[in-house]
């Protein structure tokens, strides 16, 4: 992803933070989850652009979930509903919210 041409913005920020926490074993994750969202210095998850494209990309590689900024949740759900996609969209406001959602997903049987 990061080596693609014409990629700009900071929408990989949340994914990078969560990946780092998982790598450091501060967060446990056994699920396949797509993640997008910029983050502020205080851990707030900031809205991103190209939501439709990101949801479609996650669906194309058969991700069952995508975590994204709460501010993008309505748009993402509209994409999922209009195209009848089998992906669950999860909106978060902070890095802590994202960690909580990952923990909840991993508790599901």
N, C-alpha and C positions, 0 to 999 in steps of 0.2 A: 504494500500500500504506500509506504513512505517514499518509494523510489519512482512512483508514477509521475509523469509529466503533468503540468498544469494543476498541481495540487497546491492550494494556498489556504491560509487561515490556520486556526489552531484547534480544529474540531477533534483532533486526536488526543487532546490533553487529558481528558477523563480516562481514556483507555490506557494511556501511558502511566498515569498514577495508579490505577487499579492493577495493571500488569506488574508494576514495581512492588506493590503491596503483596501480591500473590507470590512473586518470586522470592520475597523476603519472608514468606510464610506468615505474614501478619493477617492475611485473609486466605481462607481455604476455598477452593473452587474446583468442582469436578464437572461442571456444566459447560456446554458450548454457548457462549453469549456474545452477541455483537454489542459494541459500545461506541458511542460517539458523543461528543460534547466538549466544549471549551470549558476551562475552569479558571476562576479568579484566584488571586493570592490567598483569599480567605476560604477557599474550598467550595464556593458557590459554583453550580453548573450553569453555564451561560448558553443561551440559544445559539444554534448553528444554522447554516444555510444548506441548501440542497438536500432537504429532508427526504423527499420522494426518492431521489437517486440512492441515498444511503439505505433506506428501507428496502428498495428493490435489490440492491447489491447484497444485503444481508439475506434476503429471501432466496436470491439466486444460488447462494452457496449453502442453502438449507439450514440456516441458523434458526433455532426454535424461538429465540428471544433477541430483542435489541433494547438496550438501555440508552436513553437519550434525555436531553434536557426537558424538564416539565413544560417549559414554554413551547416546545415543539410537539408535545404529545397529541394535541388535537389534530394537527396537520398529518402526523404519522398515522394516527388511527383512521383518518379519512382515506389515506392511501391503502391501508390494509383492508378496510371495508369495501372500498370501491373496486378493488381488484381481487377481493376474496382470498387474501394471502394467509397462509397458515403460520403466521409469526405473531408472537405476543410482544406488544410494545409496552415498555415500562418507563415512565417518566420519573426523573429524580431532580431534586433541587440542590443537593449537596453531595460531596464525595461520601459523607457518612450515610446518606440515603442510599447511594449506590451499593455500598458495602452491605447495608441491611438487606436490600433486595437480593443481592447475590447469596447472602446467608439463607434467606427464606427459600430461594430456588433450590439450594443444595439440601434443604431439609425435606423437600418434597420427595415422595417415593415414586 
